[in-house]
């Protein structure tokens, strides 16, 4: 699994449990998180959420993968 990441990959990404959701704190992002909470309650589903600040263009930073 170490081949999925490069040296600059943040620990929050490397250590994510289950599905790793990258989302903004918006209506659609919150809807996805609510859906995942319902899956967790019903099926024991696991996920990790990382919020992306779209106002600082964080989502447009160059990816080193």
N, CA, C and O atoms as a Tripos MOL2 file, in Angstrom:
@<TRIPOS>MOLECULE
protein
  260   259    65     0     0
PROTEIN
NO_CHARGES

@<TRIPOS>ATOM
      1 N           0.8150   -1.1860    0.0000 N.3       1 UNK1
      2 CA          0.0000    0.0000    0.0000 C.3       1 UNK1
      3 C           0.8650    1.2590    0.0000 C.2       1 UNK1
      4 O           0.3710    2.3360   -0.3350 O.2       1 UNK1
      5 N           2.1090    1.1540    0.3570 N.am      2 UNK2
      6 CA          2.9760    2.3190    0.3890 C.3       2 UNK2
      7 C           3.2080    2.9030   -1.0080 C.2       2 UNK2
      8 O           3.6640    4.0410   -1.1200 O.2       2 UNK2
      9 N           2.9100    2.1610   -2.0660 N.am      3 UNK3
     10 CA          3.1070    2.6490   -3.4300 C.3       3 UNK3
     11 C           2.0140    3.6290   -3.8480 C.2       3 UNK3
     12 O           2.1250    4.2510   -4.9050 O.2       3 UNK3
     13 N           0.9670    3.7800   -3.0460 N.am      4 UNK4
     14 CA         -0.1070    4.7020   -3.3700 C.3       4 UNK4
     15 C           0.2520    6.1480   -3.0600 C.2       4 UNK4
     16 O          -0.4040    7.0660   -3.5520 O.2       4 UNK4
     17 N           1.2710    6.3590   -2.2620 N.am      5 UNK5
     18 CA          1.5900    7.6950   -1.7850 C.3       5 UNK5
     19 C           3.0220    8.0760   -2.1040 C.2       5 UNK5
     20 O           3.8900    7.2170   -2.2580 O.2       5 UNK5
     21 N           3.2570    9.3840   -2.2020 N.am      6 UNK6
     22 CA          4.6050    9.9130   -2.3780 C.3       6 UNK6
     23 C           5.0600   10.4820   -1.0380 C.2       6 UNK6
     24 O           4.2770   10.5420   -0.0900 O.2       6 UNK6
     25 N           6.2960   10.8910   -0.9600 N.am      7 UNK7
     26 CA          6.8450   11.3940    0.3020 C.3       7 UNK7
     27 C           6.0830   12.6160    0.8270 C.2       7 UNK7
     28 O           5.9830   12.8080    2.0390 O.2       7 UNK7
     29 N           5.5490   13.4370   -0.0730 N.am      8 UNK8
     30 CA          4.8480   14.6570    0.3340 C.3       8 UNK8
     31 C           3.3710   14.4400    0.6890 C.2       8 UNK8
     32 O           2.6800   15.3910    1.0550 O.2       8 UNK8
     33 N           2.8930   13.2220    0.5870 N.am      9 UNK9
     34 CA          1.4920   12.9630    0.9060 C.3       9 UNK9
     35 C           1.2510   13.2350    2.3820 C.2       9 UNK9
     36 O           1.9610   12.6930    3.2300 O.2       9 UNK9
     37 N           0.2580   14.0690    2.7080 N.am     10 UNK10
     38 CA         -0.0130   14.3790    4.1200 C.3      10 UNK10
     39 C          -0.4000   13.1350    4.9170 C.2      10 UNK10
     40 O          -1.0330   12.2210    4.3880 O.2      10 UNK10
     41 N          -0.0190   13.1080    6.1850 N.am     11 UNK11
     42 CA         -0.3580   11.9770    7.0480 C.3      11 UNK11
     43 C          -1.8600   11.7800    7.1570 C.2      11 UNK11
     44 O          -2.3220   10.6460    7.2890 O.2      11 UNK11
     45 N          -2.6370   12.8670    7.1050 N.am     12 UNK12
     46 CA         -4.0970   12.7470    7.1870 C.3      12 UNK12
     47 C          -4.6400   11.9030    6.0410 C.2      12 UNK12
     48 O          -5.6420   11.2050    6.2010 O.2      12 UNK12
     49 N          -3.9920   11.9640    4.9030 N.am     13 UNK13
     50 CA         -4.4150   11.1590    3.7550 C.3      13 UNK13
     51 C          -3.9140    9.7210    3.9090 C.2      13 UNK13
     52 O          -4.6680    8.7730    3.6940 O.2      13 UNK13
     53 N          -2.6590    9.5640    4.2760 N.am     14 UNK14
     54 CA         -2.0870    8.2240    4.4350 C.3      14 UNK14
     55 C          -2.8000    7.4120    5.5030 C.2      14 UNK14
     56 O          -2.9600    6.2000    5.3610 O.2      14 UNK14
     57 N          -3.2320    8.0790    6.5810 N.am     15 UNK15
     58 CA         -3.8100    7.3880    7.7250 C.3      15 UNK15
     59 C          -5.3430    7.3220    7.6890 C.2      15 UNK15
     60 O          -5.9630    6.8910    8.6620 O.2      15 UNK15
     61 N          -5.9520    7.7420    6.5870 N.am     16 UNK16
     62 CA         -7.4130    7.7500    6.4850 C.3      16 UNK16
     63 C          -7.9580    6.3290    6.6140 C.2      16 UNK16
     64 O          -7.3730    5.3750    6.1010 O.2      16 UNK16
     65 N          -9.0720    6.2120    7.3000 N.am     17 UNK17
     66 CA         -9.7330    4.9140    7.4910 C.3      17 UNK17
     67 C         -10.9150    4.8210    6.5390 C.2      17 UNK17
     68 O         -11.6890    5.7700    6.4120 O.2      17 UNK17
     69 N         -11.0590    3.6880    5.8750 N.am     18 UNK18
     70 CA        -12.1630    3.5070    4.9410 C.3      18 UNK18
     71 C         -12.0250    4.4490    3.7620 C.2      18 UNK18
     72 O         -10.9230    4.6890    3.2680 O.2      18 UNK18
     73 N         -13.1520    4.9790    3.3170 N.am     19 UNK19
     74 CA        -13.1470    5.9470    2.2240 C.3      19 UNK19
     75 C         -12.6500    7.2830    2.7500 C.2      19 UNK19
     76 O         -13.0090    7.6870    3.8560 O.2      19 UNK19
     77 N         -11.8320    7.9690    1.9720 N.am     20 UNK20
     78 CA        -11.3510    9.2930    2.3660 C.3      20 UNK20
     79 C         -12.0990   10.3190    1.5290 C.2      20 UNK20
     80 O         -11.9260   10.3850    0.3120 O.2      20 UNK20
     81 N         -12.9290   11.1180    2.1870 N.am     21 UNK21
     82 CA        -13.7590   12.1120    1.5180 C.3      21 UNK21
     83 C         -13.1010   13.4820    1.6470 C.2      21 UNK21
     84 O         -12.8700   13.9700    2.7530 O.2      21 UNK21
     85 N         -12.8020   14.0930    0.5100 N.am     22 UNK22
     86 CA        -12.2960   15.4590    0.4770 C.3      22 UNK22
     87 C         -13.4700   16.3360    0.0670 C.2      22 UNK22
     88 O         -14.0010   16.1790   -1.0320 O.2      22 UNK22
     89 N         -13.8800   17.2480    0.9250 N.am     23 UNK23
     90 CA        -15.0840   18.0240    0.6680 C.3      23 UNK23
     91 C         -14.9720   19.4320    1.2130 C.2      23 UNK23
     92 O         -14.1660   19.7120    2.1000 O.2      23 UNK23
     93 N         -15.7880   20.3050    0.6730 N.am     24 UNK24
     94 CA        -15.9200   21.6560    1.2110 C.3      24 UNK24
     95 C         -17.0760   21.6470    2.2020 C.2      24 UNK24
     96 O         -17.9500   20.7820    2.1420 O.2      24 UNK24
     97 N         -17.0730   22.6000    3.1010 N.am     25 UNK25
     98 CA        -18.1560   22.6900    4.0780 C.3      25 UNK25
     99 C         -19.3250   23.4400    3.4310 C.2      25 UNK25
    100 O         -19.6580   24.5630    3.8100 O.2      25 UNK25
    101 N         -19.9310   22.7820    2.4470 N.am     26 UNK26
    102 CA        -21.0410   23.3640    1.6890 C.3      26 UNK26
    103 C         -22.2580   22.4620    1.8540 C.2      26 UNK26
    104 O         -22.1850   21.4130    2.4940 O.2      26 UNK26
    105 N         -23.3510   22.8720    1.2820 N.am     27 UNK27
    106 CA        -24.5610   22.0540    1.3610 C.3      27 UNK27
    107 C         -24.3600   20.6570    0.7960 C.2      27 UNK27
    108 O         -24.7570   19.6690    1.4130 O.2      27 UNK27
    109 N         -23.7420   20.5760   -0.3810 N.am     28 UNK28
    110 CA        -23.5020   19.2670   -0.9920 C.3      28 UNK28
    111 C         -22.5000   18.4440   -0.1890 C.2      28 UNK28
    112 O         -22.6590   17.2320   -0.0460 O.2      28 UNK28
    113 N         -21.4700   19.1020    0.3360 N.am     29 UNK29
    114 CA        -20.4920   18.3920    1.1620 C.3      29 UNK29
    115 C         -21.1170   17.8540    2.4360 C.2      29 UNK29
    116 O         -20.8050   16.7420    2.8630 O.2      29 UNK29
    117 N         -21.9890   18.6300    3.0360 N.am     30 UNK30
    118 CA        -22.6770   18.1920    4.2500 C.3      30 UNK30
    119 C         -23.6470   17.0570    3.9470 C.2      30 UNK30
    120 O         -23.7980   16.1430    4.7580 O.2      30 UNK30
    121 N         -24.3070   17.1010    2.7900 N.am     31 UNK31
    122 CA        -25.2270   16.0300    2.4120 C.3      31 UNK31
    123 C         -24.4800   14.7050    2.2790 C.2      31 UNK31
    124 O         -24.9720   13.6620    2.7090 O.2      31 UNK31
    125 N         -23.2910   14.7520    1.6810 N.am     32 UNK32
    126 CA        -22.4930   13.5300    1.5460 C.3      32 UNK32
    127 C         -22.0850   12.9990    2.9140 C.2      32 UNK32
    128 O         -22.1040   11.7890    3.1390 O.2      32 UNK32
    129 N         -21.7180   13.8880    3.8270 N.am     33 UNK33
    130 CA        -21.3220   13.4570    5.1630 C.3      33 UNK33
    131 C         -22.5050   12.8540    5.9320 C.2      33 UNK33
    132 O         -22.3380   11.8770    6.6610 O.2      33 UNK33
    133 N         -23.6840   13.4300    5.7690 N.am     34 UNK34
    134 CA        -24.8790   12.8860    6.4200 C.3      34 UNK34
    135 C         -25.1670   11.4880    5.8880 C.2      34 UNK34
    136 O         -25.4980   10.5840    6.6540 O.2      34 UNK34
    137 N         -25.0390   11.3110    4.5710 N.am     35 UNK35
    138 CA        -25.2380   10.0000    3.9690 C.3      35 UNK35
    139 C         -24.2550    8.9820    4.5400 C.2      35 UNK35
    140 O         -24.6390    7.8550    4.8520 O.2      35 UNK35
    141 N         -22.9910    9.3730    4.6780 N.am     36 UNK36
    142 CA        -21.9890    8.4660    5.2400 C.3      36 UNK36
    143 C         -22.2850    8.1400    6.7010 C.2      36 UNK36
    144 O         -22.0500    7.0150    7.1420 O.2      36 UNK36
    145 N         -22.7970    9.1090    7.4560 N.am     37 UNK37
    146 CA        -23.1890    8.8390    8.8450 C.3      37 UNK37
    147 C         -24.3090    7.8130    8.9060 C.2      37 UNK37
    148 O         -24.3160    6.9510    9.7850 O.2      37 UNK37
    149 N         -25.2510    7.8990    7.9810 N.am     38 UNK38
    150 CA        -26.3410    6.9270    7.9370 C.3      38 UNK38
    151 C         -25.8280    5.5410    7.5720 C.2      38 UNK38
    152 O         -26.2880    4.5440    8.1290 O.2      38 UNK38
    153 N         -24.8790    5.4660    6.6400 N.am     39 UNK39
    154 CA        -24.2690    4.1770    6.3050 C.3      39 UNK39
    155 C         -23.5340    3.5900    7.5040 C.2      39 UNK39
    156 O         -23.6030    2.3870    7.7570 O.2      39 UNK39
    157 N         -22.8310    4.4450    8.2360 N.am     40 UNK40
    158 CA        -22.0930    3.9820    9.4130 C.3      40 UNK40
    159 C         -23.0490    3.4060   10.4460 C.2      40 UNK40
    160 O         -22.7760    2.3610   11.0380 O.2      40 UNK40
    161 N         -24.1610    4.0820   10.6590 N.am     41 UNK41
    162 CA        -25.1290    3.6080   11.6520 C.3      41 UNK41
    163 C         -25.7670    2.2900   11.2260 C.2      41 UNK41
    164 O         -25.9590    1.3950   12.0490 O.2      41 UNK41
    165 N         -26.0930    2.1730    9.9490 N.am     42 UNK42
    166 CA        -26.7770    0.9750    9.4620 C.3      42 UNK42
    167 C         -25.8450   -0.2140    9.2380 C.2      42 UNK42
    168 O         -26.2200   -1.3580    9.4970 O.2      42 UNK42
    169 N         -24.6080    0.0620    8.7470 N.am     43 UNK43
    170 CA        -23.7380   -1.0240    8.3130 C.3      43 UNK43
    171 C         -22.3480   -1.0250    8.9320 C.2      43 UNK43
    172 O         -21.5360   -1.8920    8.6070 O.2      43 UNK43
    173 N         -22.0550   -0.0860    9.8080 N.am     44 UNK44
    174 CA        -20.7270   -0.0200   10.3930 C.3      44 UNK44
    175 C         -19.6740    0.4910    9.4170 C.2      44 UNK44
    176 O         -18.4870    0.2010    9.5660 O.2      44 UNK44
    177 N         -20.1050    1.2410    8.4350 N.am     45 UNK45
    178 CA        -19.2490    1.8130    7.3980 C.3      45 UNK45
    179 C         -18.2380    2.7780    8.0170 C.2      45 UNK45
    180 O         -18.5670    3.4850    8.9690 O.2      45 UNK45
    181 N         -17.0120    2.8180    7.4880 N.am     46 UNK46
    182 CA        -15.9640    3.6850    8.0140 C.3      46 UNK46
    183 C         -15.4960    4.6650    6.9400 C.2      46 UNK46
    184 O         -15.3380    4.2950    5.7770 O.2      46 UNK46
    185 N         -15.2770    5.9190    7.3440 N.am     47 UNK47
    186 CA        -14.7610    6.9310    6.4320 C.3      47 UNK47
    187 C         -14.0200    7.9960    7.2100 C.2      47 UNK47
    188 O         -14.1630    8.1180    8.4260 O.2      47 UNK47
    189 N         -13.2250    8.7630    6.4850 N.am     48 UNK48
    190 CA        -12.4950    9.8970    7.0410 C.3      48 UNK48
    191 C         -12.8240   11.1100    6.1770 C.2      48 UNK48
    192 O         -12.8590   11.0100    4.9500 O.2      48 UNK48
    193 N         -13.0620   12.2410    6.8060 N.am     49 UNK49
    194 CA        -13.3780   13.4680    6.0770 C.3      49 UNK49
    195 C         -12.2600   14.4850    6.2480 C.2      49 UNK49
    196 O         -11.7830   14.7150    7.3590 O.2      49 UNK49
    197 N         -11.8500   15.0880    5.1520 N.am     50 UNK50
    198 CA        -10.9240   16.2040    5.1780 C.3      50 UNK50
    199 C         -11.6080   17.3690    4.4900 C.2      50 UNK50
    200 O         -12.0190   17.2630    3.3350 O.2      50 UNK50
    201 N         -11.7290   18.4810    5.2000 N.am     51 UNK51
    202 CA        -12.3520   19.6640    4.6250 C.3      51 UNK51
    203 C         -11.3420   20.4300    3.7890 C.2      51 UNK51
    204 O         -10.1970   20.6140    4.2010 O.2      51 UNK51
    205 N         -11.7650   20.8750    2.6160 N.am     52 UNK52
    206 CA        -10.9450   21.6510    1.6960 C.3      52 UNK52
    207 C         -11.4910   23.0720    1.6740 C.2      52 UNK52
    208 O         -12.6900   23.2770    1.4810 O.2      52 UNK52
    209 N         -10.6220   24.0430    1.8680 N.am     53 UNK53
    210 CA        -11.0340   25.4470    1.8740 C.3      53 UNK53
    211 C         -11.0000   25.9770    0.4410 C.2      53 UNK53
    212 O          -9.9340   26.3220   -0.0700 O.2      53 UNK53
    213 N         -12.1630   26.0430   -0.2060 N.am     54 UNK54
    214 CA        -12.2160   26.4670   -1.5990 C.3      54 UNK54
    215 C         -11.9750   27.9640   -1.7600 C.2      54 UNK54
    216 O         -11.6910   28.4250   -2.8660 O.2      54 UNK54
    217 N         -12.0820   28.7280   -0.6780 N.am     55 UNK55
    218 CA        -11.8830   30.1690   -0.7670 C.3      55 UNK55
    219 C         -10.4010   30.5510   -0.8650 C.2      55 UNK55
    220 O         -10.0730   31.6750   -1.2440 O.2      55 UNK55
    221 N          -9.5170   29.6240   -0.5260 N.am     56 UNK56
    222 CA         -8.0800   29.8780   -0.6670 C.3      56 UNK56
    223 C          -7.4960   29.1170   -1.8540 C.2      56 UNK56
    224 O          -6.2790   29.0430   -2.0180 O.2      56 UNK56
    225 N          -8.3860   28.5460   -2.6870 N.am     57 UNK57
    226 CA         -7.9850   27.7550   -3.8610 C.3      57 UNK57
    227 C          -7.1230   26.5520   -3.4940 C.2      57 UNK57
    228 O          -6.2970   26.1120   -4.2930 O.2      57 UNK57
    229 N          -7.3110   26.0230   -2.3020 N.am     58 UNK58
    230 CA         -6.5650   24.8470   -1.8570 C.3      58 UNK58
    231 C          -6.7340   23.6750   -2.8270 C.2      58 UNK58
    232 O          -5.8060   22.8930   -3.0310 O.2      58 UNK58
    233 N          -7.9220   23.5610   -3.4200 N.am     59 UNK59
    234 CA         -8.2020   22.4520   -4.3340 C.3      59 UNK59
    235 C          -7.4250   22.5690   -5.6420 C.2      59 UNK59
    236 O          -7.3580   21.6100   -6.4100 O.2      59 UNK59
    237 N          -6.8380   23.7400   -5.8990 N.am     60 UNK60
    238 CA         -6.1060   23.9440   -7.1580 C.3      60 UNK60
    239 C          -4.5990   23.8590   -6.9890 C.2      60 UNK60
    240 O          -3.8550   24.1000   -7.9400 O.2      60 UNK60
    241 N          -4.1370   23.5170   -5.7800 N.am     61 UNK61
    242 CA         -2.7000   23.3670   -5.5800 C.3      61 UNK61
    243 C          -2.2000   22.1960   -6.4200 C.2      61 UNK61
    244 O          -2.9270   21.2300   -6.6520 O.2      61 UNK61
    245 N          -0.9750   22.2910   -6.8620 N.am     62 UNK62
    246 CA         -0.3980   21.2420   -7.6940 C.3      62 UNK62
    247 C          -0.2920   19.9350   -6.9150 C.2      62 UNK62
    248 O           0.1670   19.9130   -5.7730 O.2      62 UNK62
    249 N          -0.7120   18.8810   -7.5310 N.am     63 UNK63
    250 CA         -0.6460   17.5450   -6.9280 C.3      63 UNK63
    251 C           0.6920   16.9280   -7.2790 C.2      63 UNK63
    252 O           1.1430   17.0180   -8.4210 O.2      63 UNK63
    253 N           1.3300   16.2990   -6.2970 N.am     64 UNK64
    254 CA          2.6400   15.7020   -6.5390 C.3      64 UNK64
    255 C           2.5640   14.2080   -6.7840 C.2      64 UNK64
    256 O           3.5910   13.5290   -6.7630 O.2      64 UNK64
    257 N           1.3760   13.6860   -7.0130 N.am     65 UNK65
    258 CA          1.2440   12.2360   -7.2430 C.3      65 UNK65
    259 C           1.6780   11.8370   -8.6190 C.2      65 UNK65
    260 O           1.6270   10.6560   -8.9640 O.2      65 UNK65
@<TRIPOS>BOND
     1     1     2 1
     2     2     3 1
     3     3     4 2
     4     3     5 am
     5     5     6 1
     6     6     7 1
     7     7     8 2
     8     7     9 am
     9     9    10 1
    10    10    11 1
    11    11    12 2
    12    11    13 am
    13    13    14 1
    14    14    15 1
    15    15    16 2
    16    15    17 am
    17    17    18 1
    18    18    19 1
    19    19    20 2
    20    19    21 am
    21    21    22 1
    22    22    23 1
    23    23    24 2
    24    23    25 am
    25    25    26 1
    26    26    27 1
    27    27    28 2
    28    27    29 am
    29    29    30 1
    30    30    31 1
    31    31    32 2
    32    31    33 am
    33    33    34 1
    34    34    35 1
    35    35    36 2
    36    35    37 am
    37    37    38 1
    38    38    39 1
    39    39    40 2
    40    39    41 am
    41    41    42 1
    42    42    43 1
    43    43    44 2
    44    43    45 am
    45    45    46 1
    46    46    47 1
    47    47    48 2
    48    47    49 am
    49    49    50 1
    50    50    51 1
    51    51    52 2
    52    51    53 am
    53    53    54 1
    54    54    55 1
    55    55    56 2
    56    55    57 am
    57    57    58 1
    58    58    59 1
    59    59    60 2
    60    59    61 am
    61    61    62 1
    62    62    63 1
    63    63    64 2
    64    63    65 am
    65    65    66 1
    66    66    67 1
    67    67    68 2
    68    67    69 am
    69    69    70 1
    70    70    71 1
    71    71    72 2
    72    71    73 am
    73    73    74 1
    74    74    75 1
    75    75    76 2
    76    75    77 am
    77    77    78 1
    78    78    79 1
    79    79    80 2
    80    79    81 am
    81    81    82 1
    82    82    83 1
    83    83    84 2
    84    83    85 am
    85    85    86 1
    86    86    87 1
    87    87    88 2
    88    87    89 am
    89    89    90 1
    90    90    91 1
    91    91    92 2
    92    91    93 am
    93    93    94 1
    94    94    95 1
    95    95    96 2
    96    95    97 am
    97    97    98 1
    98    98    99 1
    99    99   100 2
   100    99   101 am
   101   101   102 1
   102   102   103 1
   103   103   104 2
   104   103   105 am
   105   105   106 1
   106   106   107 1
   107   107   108 2
   108   107   109 am
   109   109   110 1
   110   110   111 1
   111   111   112 2
   112   111   113 am
   113   113   114 1
   114   114   115 1
   115   115   116 2
   116   115   117 am
   117   117   118 1
   118   118   119 1
   119   119   120 2
   120   119   121 am
   121   121   122 1
   122   122   123 1
   123   123   124 2
   124   123   125 am
   125   125   126 1
   126   126   127 1
   127   127   128 2
   128   127   129 am
   129   129   130 1
   130   130   131 1
   131   131   132 2
   132   131   133 am
   133   133   134 1
   134   134   135 1
   135   135   136 2
   136   135   137 am
   137   137   138 1
   138   138   139 1
   139   139   140 2
   140   139   141 am
   141   141   142 1
   142   142   143 1
   143   143   144 2
   144   143   145 am
   145   145   146 1
   146   146   147 1
   147   147   148 2
   148   147   149 am
   149   149   150 1
   150   150   151 1
   151   151   152 2
   152   151   153 am
   153   153   154 1
   154   154   155 1
   155   155   156 2
   156   155   157 am
   157   157   158 1
   158   158   159 1
   159   159   160 2
   160   159   161 am
   161   161   162 1
   162   162   163 1
   163   163   164 2
   164   163   165 am
   165   165   166 1
   166   166   167 1
   167   167   168 2
   168   167   169 am
   169   169   170 1
   170   170   171 1
   171   171   172 2
   172   171   173 am
   173   173   174 1
   174   174   175 1
   175   175   176 2
   176   175   177 am
   177   177   178 1
   178   178   179 1
   179   179   180 2
   180   179   181 am
   181   181   182 1
   182   182   183 1
   183   183   184 2
   184   183   185 am
   185   185   186 1
   186   186   187 1
   187   187   188 2
   188   187   189 am
   189   189   190 1
   190   190   191 1
   191   191   192 2
   192   191   193 am
   193   193   194 1
   194   194   195 1
   195   195   196 2
   196   195   197 am
   197   197   198 1
   198   198   199 1
   199   199   200 2
   200   199   201 am
   201   201   202 1
   202   202   203 1
   203   203   204 2
   204   203   205 am
   205   205   206 1
   206   206   207 1
   207   207   208 2
   208   207   209 am
   209   209   210 1
   210   210   211 1
   211   211   212 2
   212   211   213 am
   213   213   214 1
   214   214   215 1
   215   215   216 2
   216   215   217 am
   217   217   218 1
   218   218   219 1
   219   219   220 2
   220   219   221 am
   221   221   222 1
   222   222   223 1
   223   223   224 2
   224   223   225 am
   225   225   226 1
   226   226   227 1
   227   227   228 2
   228   227   229 am
   229   229   230 1
   230   230   231 1
   231   231   232 2
   232   231   233 am
   233   233   234 1
   234   234   235 1
   235   235   236 2
   236   235   237 am
   237   237   238 1
   238   238   239 1
   239   239   240 2
   240   239   241 am
   241   241   242 1
   242   242   243 1
   243   243   244 2
   244   243   245 am
   245   245   246 1
   246   246   247 1
   247   247   248 2
   248   247   249 am
   249   249   250 1
   250   250   251 1
   251   251   252 2
   252   251   253 am
   253   253   254 1
   254   254   255 1
   255   255   256 2
   256   255   257 am
   257   257   258 1
   258   258   259 1
   259   259   260 2
@<TRIPOS>SUBSTRUCTURE
     1 UNK1         2 RESIDUE 1 A UNK
     2 UNK2         6 RESIDUE 1 A UNK
     3 UNK3        10 RESIDUE 1 A UNK
     4 UNK4        14 RESIDUE 1 A UNK
     5 UNK5        18 RESIDUE 1 A UNK
     6 UNK6        22 RESIDUE 1 A UNK
     7 UNK7        26 RESIDUE 1 A UNK
     8 UNK8        30 RESIDUE 1 A UNK
     9 UNK9        34 RESIDUE 1 A UNK
    10 UNK10       38 RESIDUE 1 A UNK
    11 UNK11       42 RESIDUE 1 A UNK
    12 UNK12       46 RESIDUE 1 A UNK
    13 UNK13       50 RESIDUE 1 A UNK
    14 UNK14       54 RESIDUE 1 A UNK
    15 UNK15       58 RESIDUE 1 A UNK
    16 UNK16       62 RESIDUE 1 A UNK
    17 UNK17       66 RESIDUE 1 A UNK
    18 UNK18       70 RESIDUE 1 A UNK
    19 UNK19       74 RESIDUE 1 A UNK
    20 UNK20       78 RESIDUE 1 A UNK
    21 UNK21       82 RESIDUE 1 A UNK
    22 UNK22       86 RESIDUE 1 A UNK
    23 UNK23       90 RESIDUE 1 A UNK
    24 UNK24       94 RESIDUE 1 A UNK
    25 UNK25       98 RESIDUE 1 A UNK
    26 UNK26      102 RESIDUE 1 A UNK
    27 UNK27      106 RESIDUE 1 A UNK
    28 UNK28      110 RESIDUE 1 A UNK
    29 UNK29      114 RESIDUE 1 A UNK
    30 UNK30      118 RESIDUE 1 A UNK
    31 UNK31      122 RESIDUE 1 A UNK
    32 UNK32      126 RESIDUE 1 A UNK
    33 UNK33      130 RESIDUE 1 A UNK
    34 UNK34      134 RESIDUE 1 A UNK
    35 UNK35      138 RESIDUE 1 A UNK
    36 UNK36      142 RESIDUE 1 A UNK
    37 UNK37      146 RESIDUE 1 A UNK
    38 UNK38      150 RESIDUE 1 A UNK
    39 UNK39      154 RESIDUE 1 A UNK
    40 UNK40      158 RESIDUE 1 A UNK
    41 UNK41      162 RESIDUE 1 A UNK
    42 UNK42      166 RESIDUE 1 A UNK
    43 UNK43      170 RESIDUE 1 A UNK
    44 UNK44      174 RESIDUE 1 A UNK
    45 UNK45      178 RESIDUE 1 A UNK
    46 UNK46      182 RESIDUE 1 A UNK
    47 UNK47      186 RESIDUE 1 A UNK
    48 UNK48      190 RESIDUE 1 A UNK
    49 UNK49      194 RESIDUE 1 A UNK
    50 UNK50      198 RESIDUE 1 A UNK
    51 UNK51      202 RESIDUE 1 A UNK
    52 UNK52      206 RESIDUE 1 A UNK
    53 UNK53      210 RESIDUE 1 A UNK
    54 UNK54      214 RESIDUE 1 A UNK
    55 UNK55      218 RESIDUE 1 A UNK
    56 UNK56      222 RESIDUE 1 A UNK
    57 UNK57      226 RESIDUE 1 A UNK
    58 UNK58      230 RESIDUE 1 A UNK
    59 UNK59      234 RESIDUE 1 A UNK
    60 UNK60      238 RESIDUE 1 A UNK
    61 UNK61      242 RESIDUE 1 A UNK
    62 UNK62      246 RESIDUE 1 A UNK
    63 UNK63      250 RESIDUE 1 A UNK
    64 UNK64      254 RESIDUE 1 A UNK
    65 UNK65      258 RESIDUE 1 A UNK
